[in-house]
Amino acid sequence: MPTVTINDRAVEVAAGTNLIEAGQKVGVQIPHYCYHPRLSVVGQCRMCLVEIEVGGKKMPKLQTACSTQVERDGMVVRTGTPEVAEAVKGMMEFLLINHPLDCPICDQAGECGLQDYSFKHGMAFSRFQFEDKRTYPGRERIPLGANVLLNMNRCIQCTRCVRFTEEIAKTGELGFFNRGARTEIGTFPGKPLDNPLATCVVDVCPVGALTSTRFRFAERVFYLDKKPSLCTGCDIGCNITIEHRKGDIKRYKPRYNPEVNDYWMCDYGRSTHERYKAVPRLLTPRIKGGDGASAAVSWKEALDLAYRRLRGLGEEGPVAFLGSGFLTCEEAFLFAQLADRVGTPHRAVPVDLGTRWTIPNLQGGISGEEAAPNRRGTELAGLAASSAATGTDALGAAEMLTGDGAAGCAVLVVCDSDFGRAAWDPETVARLRRAGFLLVFGWADSPLAQAADLALPLAHHAEKDGTFVNVEWRLQRFLAAYPAPGQMRSGVEVLTDLLGRFDSAWSRLDTAAVFDRLAAAVPAFAGLSWRHLPATGVELAVSQTSQAPPTPPGGGHPLTAEQISG
Amino acid sequence: MAAFEPVLTRNVFRPEVLTFAGYRQRGGYEGLAKALKMEPDAVIDEVKKSGLRGRGGAGFPAGLKWSFIPKGKDKPKYLVCNADESEPGTFKDRLLMERDPHQLIEGCAICCWAVQASTCYVYIRGEYVKSAEILERAIREAYEQGVLGDSVLGSGFKLDMWIHRGAGAYICGEETGMLESLEGKRGQPRVKPPFPAVVGAFGAPTVINNVETLANVPHILVRGADWYRSIGTDEKNTGPKLYAISGHVERPGTYEYPIGVTFREMLEGAGGMYKGGTLKAFIPGGASAPILPADKIDIKMDFDTVAKAGSMLGSAAVIVMDDTTCLVRAVARLAKFFNHESCGQCTPCREGTNWMELLLKRIEHGEGRAGDPQLLLSISGNVGGNSLCALGDAAIGPVRSLVQTFRPEVDRHLAERGCPFPERRFFA
């Protein structure tokens, strides 16, 4: 591998590595706008100009780092010389003379490439003393598609968005129109930007020219707290950053993971957090009295009751567990432990099928169509029907949801009040209600939760730690973006509390400890520990091929707020 | 010098060469016949030896360019003839295409044989309707006569030739912009490397030569590299050269001289200054060349001498200006051209050409500010050398020479708060 020297620091890189990437290896940041690691190199913005010396001979002109590849030993690159500084300052000036400088009302302010590089490389005054800057009248808020808005005045013509639609989404809706100083971005007639990945163009846009209709004016980005998490829209498990302000989620942004979603995520995934605000939440533990009226109770009271019913103190009969693809592996493991203590084989994980999404990555793309992120992990952790010791005559999801399986149960434990569309379907709820005692965990106050004898409010995925197993059996970890508010508690906290009543060795465990016990108990997780999980996740050695998930009636994406209220 | 006999333009007043038979009678296609009997590499060597340099503007040695094309048959190879002649003041290739099209076809065919390309595209400026028609007719006849097609002159070498008409963008004369346009994309230059010799049209190795360059090739083959080298200033500036003379001269037009003729001789050849006026300045090589003052009148018009004088021979479009010319206005007009023709993809050219035009117009209209000349130098310095293609470098040529060489005239505009020259129309 050839060695290149950048600012007196030598680094060995693979042949063909460009200088921006090579610079990053030694901590030298070379400013750039048009360059993106996954898009073709066009050398347009001219911000990455550097001085290059080959074989002791300085090249006559400054060269763009993005389009210069290290092929053999002996290349010496300098980014800090007066010539380079002057050139970069010049490019900054050119980019800003016609830029509106409307940062106070621009959504990008705070994460804007122009702002960042101006501070570092630009000058504090303008030499462009003309009355009017170039503007594109009538092109200040053009909807390119349902989710993306264009303000042409702010565009710096880097063509990242154009190249994204051509090379990654492969839909090619965007193009460069007109010429010279009048060059603009636009869609082709009759071809709106409405591909499933459309909002990624907002992410790749280094300035505020492209904004997301979903996030526009929702929050100043510098007020956002950011936590690494996973998308729950399907079983791909796109890595995301949850960006919220004081527990109010403002947006999901894709987080780089070359093994899964690369730099991208789909528009549907970005919209999934909206349910957390729109769907009514279960606020306190709630018991239904003999007269059918519900009453809020304390957690102690609620868990005591749950313990009594699960121990069979009350009514004799089988206990069944209805899992959910939205549980973390740790929660599913704890539920399975509970089922083991109760000694029931009746467990199932119903998962809806949604649209088949595909996210491009270097391995040729990854697709998922289950409308929940963790059916595989939940089943591995012990909630699949086959996990129980005697599973031959166990109740399946179909028997519980569409048959009269629930009627024969003394206790039916629904692990997630929003496990799928069926939880909102009156007929299914009535069928499940026929169980002797209906115990429902979950964050959503769905009809199912309202029908429960005991409903326990849990944190939703943004509020809890855990792991998911995606469609390619990759185990990925995510962290709570903020603590669950009010009386809501994380599933691990509640379940260890409940399980501790059966066996004190299981009380007061945190997610990490539960994961480590899961790793010790389940062969697929053997050898893993919470602390040492790699950032890009780890592929589980699972020999079994994924079976088609049991699909409850009326499958599809989780209901939106409009569908619920309408 | 007086004994110079036209080479490239020897047929321009003989309309019979528009037909295959007429061209043949004048000794046409003998160079091609000779080349086909030689090894391709020998043809390249002969052209290298002749010292022929590209006539499009950059003056890159043609034979050397051809030798960069990788050997082997794993990929098709292409020749693209650059007939997108659109620089203000340049009208030499048009003459060659309209008056002697077979000479160009022969040059293309020889080049294709030398680099073993079996497809040649001629990218003609969209406004050159007549050139395209004449060339189209000549190509059709060449196919009929077996010069093009499955077996060029019975040699078994297959060659197809296509005309591709541009759509009116100067930037498509830039070689990689031309390739993009040829491929059906938006005409904007590509980042180099890779150079077209490695990745050119449709991803394959491609030679791109100017019309005049290729028109020289048959003569080199017929009369030999040594004859060719005997014409010109020195071993680096050889052969005959077309000069497109316009502006304040009595007889503007395209003139053929041995390369290195002095500007004074050329001016005399064109009938001297218009109405006996006084020479003030001249542009030696098209709109992108820095303007030279009148005292450079004895300059030898070859690549290296003009470059040494701080300008460039470029496309050898000589624009002569007498002392009634306002240079600020002239340069503002050129700046407007470059602003209009900038493709808009790279930052310095897109923004810099626009800014320079605004500043020059402001000076011309009497609204200039004291720091404007310095600002022009600074902006042009940031554009030059930093843009993606050569259009940025081209745009600053006249501007920098205006401020550096003709500073008093700029200062007069600033001091008098307006243009001291009489008002003319045709200026926006």
Chai-1 contact restraints between the chains, C-beta under 6 A:
chainA,res_idxA,chainB,res_idxB,connection_type,confidence,min_distance_angstrom,max_distance_angstrom,comment,restraint_id
A,V42,B,V191,contact,1.0,0.0,6.0,A-B,restraint_1
A,G43,B,V191,contact,1.0,0.0,6.0,A-B,restraint_2
A,G43,B,L388,contact,1.0,0.0,6.0,A-B,restraint_3
A,Q44,B,Q345,contact,1.0,0.0,6.0,A-B,restraint_4
A,Q44,B,C346,contact,1.0,0.0,6.0,A-B,restraint_5
A,C45,B,T347,contact,1.0,0.0,6.0,A-B,restraint_6
A,R46,B,C346,contact,1.0,0.0,6.0,A-B,restraint_7
A,R46,B,T347,contact,1.0,0.0,6.0,A-B,restraint_8
A,R46,B,P348,contact,1.0,0.0,6.0,A-B,restraint_9
A,R46,B,N386,contact,1.0,0.0,6.0,A-B,restraint_10
A,K61,B,G385,contact,1.0,0.0,6.0,A-B,restraint_11
A,S67,B,V191,contact,1.0,0.0,6.0,A-B,restraint_12
A,A87,B,N386,contact,1.0,0.0,6.0,A-B,restraint_13
A,G90,B,N382,contact,1.0,0.0,6.0,A-B,restraint_14
A,M91,B,T347,contact,1.0,0.0,6.0,A-B,restraint_15
A,F94,B,T347,contact,1.0,0.0,6.0,A-B,restraint_16
A,F94,B,P348,contact,1.0,0.0,6.0,A-B,restraint_17
A,F94,B,E351,contact,1.0,0.0,6.0,A-B,restraint_18
A,F94,B,G352,contact,1.0,0.0,6.0,A-B,restraint_19
A,L95,B,T347,contact,1.0,0.0,6.0,A-B,restraint_20
A,I97,B,E351,contact,1.0,0.0,6.0,A-B,restraint_21
A,R127,B,L375,contact,1.0,0.0,6.0,A-B,restraint_22
A,F130,B,L358,contact,1.0,0.0,6.0,A-B,restraint_23
A,F176,B,R186,contact,1.0,0.0,6.0,A-B,restraint_24
A,R179,B,C343,contact,1.0,0.0,6.0,A-B,restraint_25
A,R179,B,G344,contact,1.0,0.0,6.0,A-B,restraint_26
A,G180,B,N339,contact,1.0,0.0,6.0,A-B,restraint_27
A,G180,B,S342,contact,1.0,0.0,6.0,A-B,restraint_28
A,G180,B,G344,contact,1.0,0.0,6.0,A-B,restraint_29
A,A181,B,R350,contact,1.0,0.0,6.0,A-B,restraint_30
A,A181,B,N354,contact,1.0,0.0,6.0,A-B,restraint_31
A,T183,B,G344,contact,1.0,0.0,6.0,A-B,restraint_32
